[in-house]
Amino acid sequence: MVLTWRAAALAGLVVAAAAVTGSGWALLGFVPVALLIAADVWLCASPRRTEIVRGGDTSIRLGESADVWVLVRNTGRRRLRATVRDAWTPSAGARGGVGTIDVPRGQRRRHETVLHPTRRGDRAAGPVVLRCLGPMGIAGRQRNLTAPWQVRVLAPFASRKHLPSRIARLRELDGRSTILQRGQGTEFDSLREYVPGDDVRSIDWRGTARSSTVVVKTWRPERDRHVLIVIDSGRTSAGRVGDQPRLDHELDAALLLGALAGKAGDRVDLLVVDRSVRASVVRVAASEFLSRAVNATANVEATLAESDYRALVTESLARVSQRSLVVILTGLDRASIEEGLLPAAAPLLRKHKVIVATVSDPRLDEMRESAESIGDVFAAAAAEADESRRRTTAAELRRHGVSVVSAPPERFAPELADRYLALKKSGRL
């Protein structure tokens, strides 16, 4: 049973009358108030005689809205006038969750809610609360009804806008558009006349014997390599860069690189790991990579523990056989790189091409340029020291043969894609 403000107002009138008259007999006015409440509850439609069905969207991308609804069917004998509250977790961003419905006997009405989620992952619905009032609006009945529903919020893939321009460059690189870029590789392309500076090992002696000049073989870079994208979901990916966690920027870059590599004919695998494997997408067709990757990583959140880089390298080696491109998305934390990643990565570096990609924080650049107060000077000094450590760490990685990509959030994904295209063009994959 629930009471409204009308019941409180009636009770207040009884108390006021007793106070004015100074007679305890006035308190007998609570009897008719109680009878009115009982009558209103009895005349109220029973929320137990209802059936609830949920429906609507089951998956959306972060930044989009989802439409979900609750269908209420009145199986009772009385007309159902009720307030409906469709409860969701706070991060689901429910709007319009509370409304009123009027359902005649034997009919159904739909109550709609719009969700604007603020985080990736599965967002579960709570109970549906039905509050029915009697004809006098003094009291009524209330019931919580369970109707399970879940909306999966996927990564937004904001860098998708950069994909058409990179695909156009890829087509030029592959010779399907305007030009054919040649480089050192293993795929035979054509024969041409020798010019000073050519590698003598490229001379085709049979072709030279049939020609009046010396001819050499030209090669094109291989196009069907294996690309393994490894996302470090440990402590270094937990911090926020701009308005998003570093991990979300890394996921966005991984999706762009995976889509581009798939268009190039390369086999793409994805691994998310910290102290254990959080998500894995392996041996899928290029057309399925994006959908499988966004679903596999929807519920992945960065942990506050230090990543186990030996486990990261071990899991990576288990997924690569021939020479591959291994892209590790992590932070340029000096201790983590020099004491964790580099010692463990030696087996990877011996056989595979490795890229370490990290999102830089533009806030540090702002701090370094600001000097309006004493506090700003100390902040600028701290930002400069942090940047110096990052440069030293990047130089150490390059000294071990690791390619480093570091860019702010808005340029991170396209710059990683550009580095992949540059390696593709030069035949170094």
LOTORLUM-575398 format. One line per 3 residues: number of its first residue (from 1); their letters; for each residue x, y, z of C-alpha. Coordinates in Angstrom, 3 decimals, padded with zeros to 6 digits. Last residue first. Layout:
N
NUM = A = X,Y,Z  ...
% end
This chain:
429
429 = LRG = 056.515,-006.099,-042.698  059.430,-004.028,-043.958  058.224,-003.760,-047.547
426 = SKK = 058.723,-000.007,-047.681  055.118,000.654,-048.633  053.695,-001.655,-046.012
423 = LAL = 055.870,-000.133,-043.313  054.642,003.331,-044.337  051.047,002.083,-044.416
420 = YRD = 051.359,000.741,-040.864  052.853,004.034,-039.707  049.950,005.870,-041.336
417 = ALE = 047.432,003.707,-039.466  049.181,004.536,-036.184  049.075,008.205,-037.130
414 = PAF = 045.367,007.971,-037.945  044.523,006.421,-034.538  046.605,008.809,-032.406
411 = REP = 045.758,012.116,-034.070  042.689,013.183,-032.021  043.993,011.457,-028.892
408 = PAS = 047.464,013.056,-028.838  050.316,011.209,-030.564  053.094,008.709,-029.817
405 = VVS = 054.096,006.005,-032.283  057.307,004.088,-031.565  059.048,001.532,-033.810
402 = VGH = 061.030,-001.003,-031.805  064.543,-001.878,-032.934  066.151,-002.025,-029.498
399 = RRL = 067.512,001.510,-029.853  064.009,002.599,-030.842  062.687,001.402,-027.470
396 = EAA = 065.417,003.258,-025.600  064.648,006.445,-027.547  060.949,006.139,-026.634
393 = TTR = 061.856,005.736,-022.958  064.102,008.784,-023.041  061.406,010.830,-024.764
390 = RRS = 058.842,009.722,-022.168  061.176,010.594,-019.305  061.722,014.064,-020.785
387 = EDA = 057.962,014.536,-021.139  057.486,013.700,-017.462  060.209,016.147,-016.446
384 = EAA = 058.634,018.864,-018.616  055.209,018.227,-017.050  056.703,018.458,-013.551
381 = AAA = 058.453,021.719,-014.415  055.260,023.133,-015.906  053.324,022.181,-012.766
378 = FVD = 055.935,023.898,-010.592  055.719,027.027,-012.732  051.910,026.920,-012.736
375 = GIS = 051.876,026.812,-008.927  054.101,029.885,-008.804  051.638,031.714,-011.049
372 = EAS = 051.018,032.617,-014.675  053.533,030.172,-016.156  051.569,028.032,-018.641
369 = ERM = 053.353,026.521,-021.644  054.425,023.290,-019.921  050.957,022.810,-018.428
366 = EDL = 049.307,023.106,-021.839  051.710,020.543,-023.279  050.924,018.189,-020.386
363 = RPD = 047.186,018.590,-021.042  047.770,017.252,-024.551  048.229,013.769,-023.001
360 = SVT = 050.088,011.370,-025.277  048.421,008.153,-026.433  050.871,005.296,-026.897
357 = AVI = 051.938,002.962,-029.683  054.717,000.367,-029.449  055.413,-001.180,-032.840
354 = VKH = 057.159,-004.542,-033.200  058.398,-006.293,-036.352  058.811,-009.965,-035.587
351 = KRL = 061.575,-012.541,-035.307  064.156,-011.461,-032.741  062.004,-008.641,-031.386
348 = LPA = 059.291,-010.989,-030.149  061.713,-013.227,-028.250  063.336,-010.124,-026.650
345 = AAP = 059.991,-008.702,-025.466  060.287,-009.740,-021.806  063.303,-007.573,-021.013
342 = LLG = 061.761,-004.642,-022.942  058.260,-004.868,-021.477  058.847,-004.986,-017.732
339 = EEI = 061.854,-003.143,-016.351  062.471,-000.660,-019.165  058.844,-000.337,-020.325
336 = SAR = 056.983,-000.467,-017.022  059.545,001.692,-015.227  059.560,004.341,-017.948
333 = DLG = 055.800,004.579,-018.424  055.302,005.061,-022.133  051.729,003.757,-022.015
330 = TLI = 050.371,000.787,-023.946  049.221,-000.274,-027.387  051.445,-003.091,-028.625
327 = VVL = 051.436,-003.639,-032.400  052.980,-006.931,-033.518  053.677,-007.134,-037.256
324 = SRQ = 054.367,-010.715,-038.210  057.125,-013.094,-039.294  055.566,-016.548,-039.367
321 = SVR = 054.114,-018.081,-036.213  052.056,-015.633,-034.222  049.279,-016.346,-031.681
318 = ALS = 051.269,-018.203,-029.020  053.983,-015.568,-029.298  051.482,-012.902,-028.253
315 = ETV = 050.284,-014.900,-025.235  053.888,-015.345,-024.095  054.659,-011.659,-024.676
312 = LAR = 051.681,-010.507,-022.589  052.399,-013.139,-019.917  055.935,-011.828,-019.668
309 = YDS = 054.529,-008.319,-019.579  052.400,-009.009,-016.498  050.508,-005.739,-016.287
306 = EAL = 050.651,-003.642,-013.140  047.294,-003.558,-011.372  044.720,-000.768,-011.578
303 = TAE = 042.622,-002.629,-014.152  041.391,-001.184,-017.426  037.854,-002.135,-018.401
300 = VNA = 036.777,-004.730,-020.960  033.007,-005.129,-021.223  032.626,-004.154,-024.885
297 = TAN = 035.989,-005.661,-025.905  034.715,-008.919,-027.425  031.727,-007.217,-029.027
294 = VAR = 033.801,-004.460,-030.616  036.358,-006.998,-031.884  033.862,-009.480,-033.335
291 = SLF = 032.000,-006.774,-035.242  035.211,-005.231,-036.559  036.877,-008.525,-037.510
288 = ESA = 033.967,-010.085,-039.391  034.731,-008.854,-042.922  038.424,-009.595,-042.417
285 = AVR = 037.628,-013.224,-041.652  038.370,-014.458,-038.155  041.371,-016.420,-036.943
282 = VVS = 041.757,-014.727,-033.581  039.826,-012.267,-031.421  040.882,-012.358,-027.769
279 = ARV = 039.628,-010.503,-024.727  040.676,-010.106,-021.093  043.743,-012.369,-021.152
276 = SRD = 045.438,-012.352,-017.762  047.709,-010.025,-015.812  047.048,-007.287,-018.356
273 = VVL = 045.756,-008.558,-021.709  043.654,-007.561,-024.704  044.546,-009.507,-027.870
270 = LDV = 043.390,-008.824,-031.413  044.171,-010.776,-034.579  044.388,-009.468,-038.149
267 = RDG = 045.193,-011.444,-041.294  046.396,-009.078,-044.001  044.429,-008.589,-047.208
264 = AKG = 044.979,-004.842,-047.321  041.311,-004.239,-046.467  041.857,-006.322,-043.319
261 = ALA = 044.868,-004.203,-042.430  042.721,-001.073,-042.697  039.897,-002.477,-040.540
258 = GLL = 042.357,-003.726,-037.919  044.231,-000.410,-037.829  041.007,001.546,-037.386
255 = LAA = 039.698,-000.836,-034.724  042.996,-000.820,-032.828  043.059,002.989,-032.829
252 = DLE = 039.595,003.091,-031.247  040.540,000.475,-028.679  043.630,002.485,-027.711
249 = HDL = 041.574,005.655,-027.280  039.155,003.718,-025.069  042.031,002.331,-022.974
246 = RPQ = 043.359,005.839,-022.291  040.114,006.559,-020.459  037.992,009.284,-022.043
243 = DGV = 037.386,013.020,-021.564  040.926,014.165,-022.294  043.343,011.392,-021.440
240 = RGA = 042.050,009.432,-018.461  044.244,006.949,-016.638  043.515,003.214,-016.670
237 = STR = 045.715,002.307,-019.636  049.018,002.443,-017.717  047.541,000.318,-014.923
234 = GSD = 046.713,-002.693,-017.075  044.638,-003.103,-020.219  047.660,-003.476,-022.530
231 = IVI = 046.200,-003.840,-026.004  047.937,-006.239,-028.410  047.221,-005.956,-032.140
228 = LVH = 048.634,-008.885,-034.134  049.063,-008.274,-037.863  049.836,-011.235,-040.131
225 = RDR = 051.092,-010.482,-043.605  049.250,-010.785,-046.890  050.501,-007.856,-048.924
222 = EPR = 054.151,-008.734,-049.538  056.282,-005.821,-050.690  056.958,-005.710,-054.407
219 = WTK = 060.075,-006.935,-056.020  062.129,-005.883,-058.989  064.398,-008.283,-060.849
216 = VVV = 067.448,-006.960,-062.657  068.413,-006.655,-066.309  071.859,-006.300,-067.915
213 = TSS = 071.593,-005.226,-071.511  071.441,-006.938,-074.926  068.803,-009.313,-073.707
210 = RAT = 068.326,-013.082,-073.637  071.419,-013.656,-071.508  070.355,-010.797,-069.197
207 = GRW = 067.005,-012.463,-068.632  068.722,-015.675,-067.660  071.123,-013.793,-065.438
204 = DIS = 068.472,-011.908,-063.496  070.488,-009.413,-061.488  069.004,-008.826,-058.021
201 = RVD = 072.133,-009.967,-056.210  073.945,-007.120,-057.930  071.979,-004.682,-055.764
198 = DGP = 071.235,-001.656,-057.883  073.485,001.388,-057.410  074.250,001.908,-061.087
195 = VYE = 071.206,001.078,-063.219  070.170,-002.370,-064.465  067.311,-002.480,-066.968
192 = RLS = 063.972,-003.741,-065.710  062.300,-007.012,-064.897  058.940,-007.348,-063.120
189 = DFE = 057.092,-007.862,-059.815  058.381,-010.845,-057.879  056.913,-011.008,-054.351
186 = TGQ = 059.631,-011.282,-051.684  060.065,-007.697,-050.606  062.246,-004.665,-051.067
183 = GRQ = 060.208,-001.931,-052.633  058.014,-001.039,-055.543  055.084,001.390,-055.392
180 = LIT = 052.558,000.859,-058.124  050.626,003.909,-059.182  047.125,005.092,-059.970
177 = SRG = 044.564,002.816,-058.348  044.930,-000.917,-057.868  048.720,-000.739,-057.625
174 = DLE = 048.858,-001.984,-054.056  050.228,001.301,-052.737  047.671,003.330,-054.638
171 = RLR = 044.981,001.108,-053.215  046.401,001.570,-049.716  046.341,005.320,-050.131
168 = AIR = 042.652,005.148,-051.018  042.062,002.849,-048.033  043.738,005.417,-045.797
165 = SPL = 041.439,008.186,-047.081  038.339,006.023,-046.599  039.331,004.947,-043.025
162 = HKR = 039.832,008.328,-041.373  036.128,008.823,-040.612  036.110,005.455,-038.817
159 = SAF = 038.233,007.113,-036.119  035.163,007.527,-033.891  034.858,003.761,-033.448
156 = PAL = 032.079,004.183,-030.819  033.031,001.155,-028.699  029.945,-000.935,-027.997
153 = VRV = 027.146,-000.505,-025.458  025.305,-003.793,-024.931  021.696,-003.327,-023.839
150 = QWP = 020.217,-005.849,-021.425  016.686,-006.812,-020.453  015.157,-008.746,-017.583
147 = ATL = 011.524,-008.013,-016.617  011.011,-008.242,-012.868  007.953,-006.476,-011.489
144 = NRQ = 008.037,-004.267,-008.411  004.545,-003.645,-007.021  002.618,-000.691,-005.642
141 = RGA = -000.918,-000.252,-004.390  -003.050,002.804,-003.796  -003.903,005.672,-001.498
138 = IGM = -005.588,009.084,-001.519  -006.076,009.581,-005.265  -009.859,009.403,-004.923
135 = PGL = -010.235,006.845,-007.769  -007.564,004.571,-006.270  -003.921,004.794,-007.179
132 = CRL = -001.689,002.239,-008.991  002.100,002.323,-008.655  003.902,-000.039,-011.031
129 = VVP = 007.684,-000.321,-010.656  009.579,-002.117,-013.426  012.681,-003.745,-011.993
126 = GAA = 016.225,-002.960,-013.139  017.552,-003.077,-016.667  021.100,-004.160,-017.380
123 = RDG = 023.761,-002.146,-019.191  026.445,-004.287,-020.808  029.664,-002.476,-021.598
120 = RRT = 030.897,000.900,-022.756  030.166,003.996,-020.716  027.927,007.090,-020.786
117 = PHL = 024.775,005.421,-022.081  021.974,007.605,-023.534  018.887,005.435,-023.073
114 = VTE = 015.393,006.409,-024.225  012.406,004.921,-022.399  009.012,003.950,-023.802
111 = HRR = 005.823,002.834,-022.010  003.510,000.660,-024.065  -000.147,-000.043,-023.324
108 = RQG = -002.087,-003.292,-023.406  -005.771,-004.239,-023.198  -007.814,-006.807,-021.240
105 = RPV = -009.379,-004.205,-018.905  -008.530,-000.653,-019.889  -004.919,000.527,-019.508
102 = DIT = -004.156,004.147,-018.597  -000.420,004.790,-018.356  001.702,007.351,-016.546
99 = GVG = 005.413,008.011,-016.937  008.831,007.581,-015.336  011.829,006.355,-017.371
96 = GRA = 011.654,009.295,-019.745  015.436,009.457,-019.950  017.755,006.630,-018.956
93 = GAS = 021.482,007.421,-018.918  022.616,003.769,-018.878  025.413,004.758,-016.481
90 = PTW = 022.807,005.184,-013.708  021.629,001.540,-013.924  018.078,001.269,-015.225
87 = ADR = 014.592,001.510,-013.658  011.416,001.792,-015.759  009.010,003.632,-013.473
84 = VTA = 005.347,003.371,-014.382  002.587,005.417,-012.738  -000.756,003.708,-012.886
81 = RLR = -004.355,003.837,-014.005  -005.533,000.279,-014.577  -009.242,-000.164,-015.325
78 = RRG = -010.704,-002.891,-013.163  -011.283,-006.607,-013.841  -007.617,-007.626,-013.998
75 = TNR = -005.477,-008.887,-016.896  -004.043,-005.462,-017.771  -001.089,-005.801,-020.137
72 = VLV = 001.944,-003.530,-019.714  004.512,-003.417,-022.560  007.837,-001.915,-021.502
69 = WVD = 010.021,-000.163,-024.038  013.593,000.386,-025.116  014.985,002.940,-027.557
66 = ASE = 018.778,003.245,-027.577  020.752,006.423,-028.108  024.166,006.849,-029.736
63 = GLR = 027.350,008.150,-028.116  028.678,004.677,-027.321  027.571,002.327,-030.062
60 = IST = 024.307,000.428,-029.725  023.166,-003.060,-028.794  019.926,-004.730,-027.661
57 = DGG = 017.382,-002.225,-028.908  013.743,-002.607,-027.896  011.598,-005.010,-025.898
54 = RVI = 010.224,-005.769,-022.448  007.041,-007.628,-021.514  005.099,-007.127,-018.275
51 = ETR = 001.822,-008.838,-017.321  -000.643,-007.316,-014.901  -003.022,-008.658,-012.287
48 = RPS = -000.546,-008.140,-009.477  -000.803,-004.387,-010.069  -004.356,-004.616,-008.591
45 = ACL = -006.735,-001.919,-009.747  -007.697,000.436,-006.898  -011.225,000.217,-005.459
42 = WVD = -009.965,-001.635,-002.380  -007.073,000.799,-001.867  -009.421,003.785,-002.125
39 = AAI = -011.871,002.192,000.304  -009.136,001.481,002.832  -007.829,005.029,002.606
36 = LLA = -011.322,006.465,002.972  -011.971,004.219,005.979  -008.699,005.350,007.570
33 = VPV = -009.692,008.987,007.064  -013.169,008.197,008.482  -011.494,006.818,011.619
30 = FGL = -008.831,009.515,011.905  -011.593,012.000,012.693  -011.819,010.296,016.062
27 = LAW = -008.964,012.604,016.928  -011.552,015.332,017.405  -012.683,013.539,020.566
24 = GSG = -009.425,014.573,022.179  -010.762,018.056,022.557  -008.609,021.178,022.491
21 = TVA = -010.830,022.564,019.766  -007.982,024.126,017.815  -005.434,021.325,018.412
18 = AAA = -007.916,018.559,017.667  -008.988,020.325,014.453  -005.344,020.714,013.397
15 = VVL = -004.671,017.014,013.980  -007.693,016.040,011.871  -006.708,018.465,009.114
12 = GAL = -003.181,017.062,009.069  -004.512,013.526,008.628  -006.506,014.714,005.629
9 = AAA = -003.426,016.429,004.156  -001.262,013.339,004.678  -003.836,011.215,002.855
6 = RWT = -003.916,013.751,000.018  -000.117,013.752,-000.166  -000.258,010.174,-001.355
3 = LVM = -000.192,006.859,000.513  001.153,003.543,-000.786  000.000,000.000,000.000
% end
